[in-house]
Amino acid sequence: MTKRFDFGTVLHARVGAAEPGWRSRSACRGLPSDMFVSAELMTEDEEVAAKRVCASCAVVADCLAYSIVNAVRFGVWGGLTGDERRPLRQGWLQDRHSLSGLDSSKAMSS
């Protein structure tokens, strides 16, 4: 079962707040990187195995936030595949654009 959470809240809380050492606490630390990122398309079984590791990870939200902010397109990051992350990144970019517009309008009205 995949963990579900309010991505917007998690991402905004994690961006800039994630400590640099989050990777050292990841459940995938020490596992072969090709288990999560493959030069070729991952099979469904490979995705399931990678997601199983992510499901027990204490820093899954940091990992997901990193992949969204840094536009990581391939592999399983934060328990999601690139295709699963794509709409989340698009939403984050839209939110960021909207917020930057709000900040500009506030500055103009002051």
C-alpha positions in Angstrom: 0.0 0.0 0.0 1.4 3.4 -1.0 1.6 6.1 1.6 -0.6 9.1 0.7 -0.1 12.6 2.0 -0.8 16.2 1.0 2.0 16.7 -1.3 1.8 20.5 -1.4 2.1 20.8 2.3 4.9 18.3 2.5 6.8 19.9 -0.4 6.5 23.4 0.8 7.6 22.3 4.3 10.5 20.3 2.9 11.9 22.6 0.3 14.8 24.4 1.9 14.1 22.7 5.2 15.4 19.3 4.3 18.6 18.8 6.1 21.5 18.0 3.8 22.0 14.6 5.4 18.6 13.2 4.7 20.1 10.7 2.3 22.2 9.1 5.0 19.0 8.1 6.8 17.3 6.7 3.7 16.2 3.1 3.6 17.8 2.7 0.2 21.3 3.7 1.5 23.7 1.0 0.6 21.4 -0.7 -1.9 22.4 -0.8 -5.6 21.3 2.4 -7.3 20.1 0.5 -10.3 17.4 -0.9 -8.1 15.8 2.6 -8.2 17.1 4.1 -11.3 17.7 2.1 -14.4 19.3 3.0 -17.8 16.3 1.3 -19.3 12.6 1.2 -18.4 12.0 -0.5 -15.1 9.8 -3.5 -15.1 6.7 -3.5 -12.9 8.4 -6.0 -10.6 11.4 -3.7 -10.3 9.2 -0.7 -9.5 7.3 -2.8 -6.9 10.6 -3.8 -5.2 11.9 -0.2 -5.1 8.6 1.1 -3.8 8.6 -1.6 -1.0 11.9 -0.1 0.2 10.5 3.4 0.0 7.4 2.4 2.0 9.6 1.7 5.1 11.7 4.9 4.7 11.8 7.6 7.3 12.8 10.3 4.8 10.5 9.4 1.9 9.0 12.9 1.9 12.5 14.5 1.7 13.4 12.2 -1.2 10.1 13.0 -3.0 10.6 16.7 -2.5 14.2 16.5 -3.8 13.0 14.7 -6.9 10.2 17.3 -7.6 12.4 20.4 -7.0 15.3 19.0 -9.1 13.1 17.6 -11.9 14.3 14.1 -11.6 12.5 12.4 -14.4 13.5 8.7 -14.1 13.5 6.1 -11.4 11.7 5.6 -8.1 12.2 8.5 -5.8 10.0 9.1 -2.7 8.0 6.0 -3.5 6.9 7.3 -6.9 8.0 6.7 -10.5 8.8 9.5 -12.9 5.4 9.3 -14.5 3.7 9.4 -11.1 5.8 12.5 -10.1 5.2 14.4 -13.3 1.8 15.9 -12.4 3.1 16.7 -8.9 6.0 18.7 -10.4 3.6 20.5 -12.7 1.4 21.4 -9.8 4.4 22.6 -7.8 5.6 24.7 -10.7 2.1 26.2 -11.0 1.9 26.9 -7.3 5.3 28.5 -7.3 4.4 30.6 -10.2 1.1 31.7 -8.5 2.9 32.5 -5.3 5.6 34.5 -7.1 2.8 36.5 -8.7 1.2 37.1 -5.3 4.4 38.3 -3.9 4.9 40.8 -6.7 1.3 42.1 -6.4 1.8 42.6 -2.6 5.0 44.5 -3.3 3.3 46.7 -5.8 0.4 47.5 -3.6 2.6 48.6 -0.7 
